[in-house]
Amino acid sequence: MGIFVLLPLILPLTAWPIARLAEQRLHPRTATALLTGVSTVMALCSTVCLMLLMVVGTAQLPGNPLPDGWSDPEVRESVPRHEVAGKAAIPALLAVVGAWGRTLLRHHLVRWRTHRVLAGLRDTEVAVLDDRQPYAYALPASRAAGGRRDRIVVSTAMLGCLAARERRALFAHERAHLAARHHRHLLLVRLAACANPFLLPLRSAVAYTAERWADEEAAQAVGSRKAVARAIGRAALVSRAAPAPTLTGFAAPGPLPRRVAALLGPAPAGRAWPSVFTTVGLALWTAATGAALSAMFSANSALTLLLLLRAATPL
């Protein structure tokens, strides 16, 4: 394994350029899918490497239940500075698992509670709540809570702030979130950022590009980019965020001025992949190469450690 076992932990740095450029140069649909895929692959590779380091570190602890062969000198020397890296990987991996558990628990708990609150209302696509607080967000189905269909949750205060055409923009925006399953993208990038802090820029970028994707879909449905921009701006002045970061809200916190400015400009080009001879193309291929190298190094390290353990452990 050698130093290669550590590389997937820092290779997410190769995705930083595309995290910023994708927001500006790629279609929001392409950017969301690309950044989610890259961050998921890199997070899985980082976690695999932490697990490999943990095996070596755990084998050094006194009283561990692992076979004696797992602490063989050849196994320890397969990891650089095994006396430090191996033991440091144990609390690091526990922290990752704990962060995953908290994120997943909050995501499902918010969905469950919200569907339970809506259980007394008519089973319609739009659930209007009599509330003085302005908000609107997309709520995916949750069979565990009895919510068999996706719903749009909006307060009467939010509807009162918007004109008729702006309300159409709001509903079209949230329908786009539900149709594209943006909550899954947001959940995946949040889990990825829990696994490796170097993926935090990609999490922020996906939160923005998912909103931009829904903005563009709403503009097509309404037939006016200015109407969507006006609705977003008006809602941002009064609304609050969705109940969980993994759910999508109409006026989600973040770079709202950039969303409005993008809607007031021309529609993004539909071209999926830019040329490699452009800045964004070079950044894209750099990120893809980083993800491929992460997968290759983690797979190679796992196979190497498996062979070493088999050789060191008698049948």
Protein Blocks (a to p, Z undefined) as FASTA:
>chain_A
ZZmlmmmmmmmmmmmmmmmmmmmmmcfklmmmmmmmmmmmmmmmmmmmmmmmmmmmmmmp
ghiabdfklmgfklmmmpghkllmmmmmmmmmmmmmmmmmmmmmmmmmmmmmmmmmmmmp
ccdfbdcdddfbdcdddddddfknopabdcddddfklmmmpcfklmmmmmmmmmmmmmno
mmmmmmmmmmmmmmpmklmmmmmmmmmmmmmmmmmmmmmmnopaklmmmmmmmmmmmmcc
dfbfkbccfklgdjfklmmmmmmmccddfbfbdcfkbmklmmmmmmmmmmmmmmmmmmmm
mmmmmmmmmmmmcZZ
